[in-house]
Amino acid sequence: KCDSAYKTTWTNNDALPCSDGIACTRNDHCSNGGCIGTSFTCLSCEECYNDACRVKPGYCTINVGGLKTCFDHGDLRSGYQCQ
């Protein structure tokens, strides 16, 4: 815990890992008695899960021209492989 209200577990170690409870953050750590993380954004066909992006059911991502792109499984063209 990073919170001083928890007297037996409070720490002023700002580098201590913690969980801020927000799915779209990573590298969570204690900072001034609170837990903060670095926010990130997923594609529209993805959801935040365990500090990463996970493809939603019914979708896939394909690397097109060096960019990860969302596709509905029903819209796939032959020659493109889901990732």
C-alpha positions in Angstrom: 0.0 0.0 0.0 1.1 3.6 -0.7 -1.5 5.2 1.6 -0.3 6.4 5.0 -3.8 5.4 6.4 -2.4 1.9 6.4 0.2 2.5 9.1 1.6 -1.0 9.1 2.2 -1.1 5.3 2.8 2.5 4.4 6.0 3.4 2.6 7.6 6.5 1.2 9.4 4.5 -1.4 8.2 6.2 -4.6 9.5 3.4 -6.8 7.5 0.6 -5.1 5.2 -1.2 -7.6 1.5 -1.0 -6.8 -1.8 -1.3 -8.7 -3.9 1.9 -9.3 -6.9 -0.3 -10.3 -7.1 1.3 -13.7 -6.9 -1.1 -16.6 -5.4 1.3 -19.1 -2.3 2.2 -17.1 1.1 0.4 -16.8 4.2 0.8 -14.8 2.1 1.6 -11.7 4.2 2.8 -8.7 3.9 4.7 -5.5 4.2 8.5 -5.7 3.7 10.9 -2.8 1.5 8.4 -0.9 -0.7 7.4 -3.9 -0.4 4.9 -6.7 -0.1 6.2 -10.2 0.6 4.7 -13.6 1.3 5.7 -17.2 -1.8 5.7 -19.3 -2.0 4.1 -22.7 -4.6 3.8 -25.5 -5.8 0.7 -27.3 -7.3 0.5 -30.8 -11.1 0.6 -31.1 -11.2 -3.2 -31.5 -9.1 -3.8 -28.4 -9.7 -3.4 -24.7 -7.3 -2.7 -21.8 -6.4 -5.9 -19.9 -3.6 -6.5 -17.4 -1.6 -3.5 -18.5 -1.8 -4.3 -22.2 -4.3 -4.3 -25.1 -6.4 -7.4 -25.8 -8.4 -7.9 -29.0 -12.2 -7.9 -28.4 -14.1 -11.0 -29.4 -15.1 -11.0 -33.1 -12.2 -8.8 -34.2 -8.6 -9.2 -35.1 -5.7 -7.0 -35.9 -3.6 -7.1 -39.1 -0.3 -5.3 -39.7 -1.0 -3.3 -42.9 1.8 -1.1 -44.1 3.5 -1.2 -40.8 0.4 -0.1 -38.9 -1.8 -2.4 -36.7 -5.3 -2.2 -38.1 -8.6 -3.5 -36.7 -10.8 -5.9 -38.8 -14.1 -7.5 -38.0 -13.7 -11.3 -38.6 -16.4 -11.0 -41.3 -14.5 -8.4 -43.2 -11.3 -10.3 -43.7 -9.8 -10.5 -47.2 -7.9 -13.5 -48.4 -4.2 -13.2 -48.0 -4.4 -11.3 -44.7 -3.6 -13.2 -41.5 -5.2 -12.2 -38.2 -2.8 -11.5 -35.3 
